[in-house]
Amino acid sequence: MSRKHVKTEIEKKCKEIKKLSTKVVNGFEKEDIHAFRVTVKKLRALLRMLNENKDQKELKIPGGLKAFYNCVGMIRNVQLFIHTIKNEKKEEALSSLIQRLEAQKDAYKIMARQLTEQTQVLKKKKLLKKINTGISKRTVHRFIKRKQEALHKLISAGNTEVNMHAIRKILKDILYNWKFIQRFGRSEIIVALQFEQHIQKITSQLGDIQDVVTFREILNYEELKGIDEGAAKEELIKQLTDSKEQLKLPILVYLERIKSDFENSGKAL
């Protein structure tokens, strides 16, 4: 793909991000936040692919966009946590917690609106000006090599929460650049990563685990520590922990397959 076509692709994503960011601050609906964050991740994955070109100066998500992305991500986390509490039929028992979470969510909404008022969330022209390369077979091969080596290293280091989250990010980068991998990189990708639907399934499962990790982290926020709702809160923490352990089982099998395939492929360092 030529530099011109890459710029067109990035421009489309920038327009979509601008449109979605406006939609987000108008209502902070879960679906809009999700669509916005996925579009930003797709842009970031494409920039990371371009960074594999030796002549390309490092491209990053602009600071203003990253700040807004993180802020609305916190809103989404709180929305999902409240939804989980209600699903577990603990709404009445944890009413004080929900009240504090709602207040926290409102504070993040104010922050998100301030970010959009203070500056442009995404300065499209500035980003496009920095792009001076396209995407070639060599670009894709370098990208795949780097991602597969990083996956192998993380899986070998053990299934900690931090590692699992990092593994998900790498798999998302692969998934969001799938059309380039299909065109230029089929010969380079290991067997365990050759099917898009398998990667989609595992990233979804890893996302469920990360949600549980995030919910536990939210409960440790300073402004929530003083809430004492007895057995209901402790029971919720136990349920979240047990759920995470059950979710991990099929994931670990798949990750071990990635590790084994990489080592048997002759691509290991």
For each residue, the residues with C-beta under 8 A, 3 or more apart:
1: 5 6 9 134 135 136 180
2: 5 6 134
3: 6 7 131 132 133 134
4: 7 8 134
5: 1 2 8 9 134
6: 1 2 3 9 10 46 50 131 133 134 135
7: 3 4 10 11 128 131
8: 4 5 11 12
9: 1 5 6 12 13 46
10: 6 7 13 14 43 46 47 127 128 131
11: 7 8 14 15 124 128
12: 8 9 15 16
13: 9 10 16 17 39 42 43 46
14: 10 11 17 18 43 122 124 127 128
15: 11 12 18 19 124
16: 12 13 19 20 39
17: 13 14 20 21 36 39 40 43 65 121 122
18: 14 15 21 22 121 122 124
19: 15 16 22 23
20: 16 17 23 24 32 35 36 39
21: 17 18 24 25 36 68 116 121 122
22: 18 19 25 26 116
23: 19 20 26 27 29 32 36
24: 20 21 27 28 29 32 33 36 72 112
25: 21 22 28 112 113 116
26: 22 23
27: 23 24 32
28: 24 25 32 33 72 75 109 112
29: 23 24 32 33
30: 33 34 76 79 80
31: 34 35
32: 20 23 24 27 28 29 35 36
33: 24 28 29 30 36 37 72 73 75 76 79
34: 30 31 37 38 76
35: 20 31 32 38 39
36: 17 20 21 23 24 32 33 39 40 69 72
37: 33 34 40 41 69 72 73 76
38: 34 35 41 42
39: 13 16 17 20 35 36 42 43
40: 17 36 37 43 44 61 65 69
41: 37 38 44 45 172 176
42: 13 38 39 45 46 176
43: 10 13 14 17 39 40 46 47 61
44: 40 41 47 48 61 173
45: 41 42 48 49 172 173 175 176 177
46: 6 9 10 13 42 43 49 50 176 177
47: 10 43 44 50 51 59 60 61
48: 44 45 51 52 59 143 173
49: 45 46 52 135 139 140 143 173 177 180
50: 6 46 47 53 56 59 131 133 135 139
51: 47 48 56 58 59
52: 48 49 56 139 140 142 143 146
53: 50 56 133 134 136 139
54:
55: 132 133
56: 50 51 52 53 59 131 132 133
57: 130 132
58: 51
59: 47 48 50 51 56 127 130 131
60: 47
61: 40 43 44 47 65 66 69
62: 65 66 122 123 126 127
63: 66 67
64: 67 68 115 119 120 121 122 123
65: 17 40 61 62 68 69 121 122
66: 61 62 63 69 70
67: 63 64 70 71 115
68: 21 64 65 71 72 112 115 116 121
69: 36 37 40 61 65 66 72 73
70: 66 67 73 74
71: 67 68 74 75 108 111 112 115
72: 24 28 33 36 37 68 69 75 76 108 112
73: 33 37 69 70 76 77
74: 70 71 77 78 108
75: 28 33 71 72 78 79 105 108 109 112
76: 30 33 34 37 72 73 79 80
77: 73 74 80 81 211 214 215 218
78: 74 75 81 82 101 104 105 108 218
79: 30 33 75 76 82 83 105
80: 30 76 77 83 84 211 215
81: 77 78 84 85 101 214 215 218
82: 78 79 85 86 98 101 102 105
83: 79 80 86 87
84: 80 81 87 88 211 215
85: 81 82 88 90 91 94 97 98 236
86: 82 83 89 90 91
87: 83 84
88: 84 85 236 239
89: 86
90: 85 86 93 94 232 235 236
91: 85 86 94 95 98
92: 95
93: 90 229 232
94: 85 90 91 97 98 229 232 233 236
95: 91 92 98 99
96: 99 100 227 229
97: 85 94 100 101 224 227 229 233
98: 82 85 91 94 95 101 102
99: 95 96 102 103
100: 96 97 103 104 223 224 227
101: 78 81 82 97 98 104 105 218 224
102: 82 98 99 105 106
103: 99 100 106 107
104: 78 100 101 107 108 221 223 224
105: 75 78 79 82 101 102 108 109
106: 102 103 109 110
107: 103 104 110 111
108: 71 72 74 75 78 104 105 111 112
109: 28 75 105 106 112 113
110: 106 107 113 114
111: 71 107 108 114 115
112: 24 25 28 68 71 72 75 108 109 115 116
113: 25 109 110 116 117
114: 110 111 117 118
115: 64 67 68 71 111 112 118 119 121
116: 21 22 25 68 112 113 121
117: 113 114
118: 114 115
119: 64 115
120: 64 123
121: 17 18 21 64 65 68 115 116
122: 14 17 18 21 62 64 65 127
123: 62 64 120 126 127
124: 11 14 15 18 127 128
125: 128 129
126: 62 123 129 130
127: 10 14 59 62 122 123 124 130 131
128: 7 10 11 14 124 125 131
129: 125 126
130: 57 59 126 127
131: 3 6 7 10 50 56 59 127 128
132: 3 55 56 57
133: 3 6 50 53 55 56 139
134: 1 2 3 4 5 6 53 139
135: 1 6 49 50 139 140 180 184
136: 1 53 139 140 184
137: 140 141 184 185
138: 141 142
139: 49 50 52 53 133 134 135 136 142 143 180 184
140: 49 52 135 136 137 143 144 177 180 181 183 184 185 188
141: 137 138 144 145 184 185 188
142: 52 138 139 145 146
143: 48 49 52 139 140 146 147 177 180 185
144: 140 141 147 148 174 181 185 188 189
145: 141 142 148 149 188 267
146: 52 142 143 149 150
147: 143 144 150 151 170 173 174
148: 144 145 151 152 189 190 193 262 267
149: 145 146 152 153 267 269
150: 146 147 153 154 166 170
151: 147 148 154 155 167 170 171 258 259 262
152: 148 149 155 156 258 259 262 263 268
153: 149 150 156 157
154: 150 151 157 163 166 167 170
155: 151 152 159 163 167 255 256 258 259
156: 152 153 259
157: 153 154 160 163
158: 163
159: 155 163 164 248 252 255
160: 157 163 164
161: 164 165 209 213
162: 165 166
163: 154 155 157 158 159 160 166 167
164: 159 160 161 167 168 206 209 210 248 251
165: 161 162 168 169 206 210 213
166: 150 154 162 163 169 170
167: 151 154 155 163 164 170 171 206 255
168: 164 165 171 172 203 206 207 210
169: 165 166 172 173
170: 147 150 151 154 166 167 173 174
171: 151 167 168 174 175 199 202 203 206
172: 41 45 168 169 175 176 203
173: 44 45 48 49 147 169 170 176 177
174: 144 147 170 171 177 178 181 193 199
175: 45 171 172 178 196 199 200 203
176: 41 42 45 46 172 173
177: 45 46 49 140 143 173 174 180 181
178: 174 175 181 182 196
179: 182 183
180: 1 49 135 139 140 143 177 183 184 185
181: 140 144 174 177 178 184 185 186 189
182: 178 179 185 186
183: 140 179 180
184: 135 136 137 139 140 141 180 181
185: 137 140 141 143 144 180 181 182 188 189
186: 181 182 189 194
187:
188: 140 141 144 145 185 267
189: 144 148 181 185 186 193 194
190: 148 193 194 258 261 262 265 267
191: 194 261 265
192: 198 254 257 258 260 261 262
193: 148 174 189 190 198 199 258 261
194: 186 189 190 191
195: 198 199
196: 175 178 199 200
197: 200 201
198: 192 193 195 201 202 254
199: 171 174 175 193 195 196 202 203
200: 175 196 197 203 204
201: 197 198 204 205
202: 171 198 199 205 206 251 254
203: 168 171 172 175 199 200 206 207
204: 200 201 207 208
205: 201 202 208 209 247 250 251
206: 164 165 167 168 171 202 203 209 210 251
207: 168 203 204 210 211
208: 204 205 211 212 247
209: 161 164 205 206 212 213 244 247 248 251
210: 164 165 168 206 207 213 214
211: 77 80 84 207 208 214 215
212: 208 209 215 216 240 241 243 244 247
213: 161 165 209 210 216 217 244
214: 77 81 210 211 217 218
215: 77 80 81 84 211 212 218 219 240
216: 212 213 219 220 237 240 241
217: 213 214 220 221
218: 77 78 81 101 214 215 221 224
219: 215 216 224 233 237
220: 216 217 224 225
221: 104 217 218 224 225
222: 225
223: 100 104 226
224: 97 100 101 104 218 219 220 221 227
225: 220 221 222
226: 223
227: 96 97 100 224 233
228: 233
229: 93 94 96 97 232 233
230: 233 234
231: 234 235
232: 90 93 94 229 235 236
233: 94 97 219 227 228 229 230 236 237
234: 230 231 237 238
235: 90 231 232 238 239
236: 85 88 90 94 232 233 239 240
237: 216 219 233 234 240 241
238: 234 235 241 242
239: 88 235 236 242 243
240: 212 215 216 236 237 243 244
241: 212 216 237 238 244 245
242: 238 239 245 246
243: 212 239 240 246 247
244: 209 212 213 240 241 247 248
245: 241 242 248 249
246: 242 243 249
247: 205 208 209 212 243 244 250 251
248: 159 164 209 244 245 251 252
249: 245 246 252 253
250: 205 247 253 254
251: 164 202 205 206 209 247 248 254 255
252: 159 248 249 255 256
253: 249 250 256 257
254: 192 198 202 250 251 257 258
255: 155 159 167 251 252 258 259
256: 155 252 253 259 260
257: 192 253 254 260 261
258: 151 152 155 190 192 193 254 255 261 262
259: 151 152 155 156 255 256 262 263
260: 192 256 257 263 264
261: 190 191 192 193 257 258 264 265
262: 148 151 152 190 192 258 259 265 267 268
263: 152 259 260 268
264: 260 261
265: 190 191 261 262 268
266:
267: 145 148 149 188 190 262
268: 152 262 263 265
269: 149
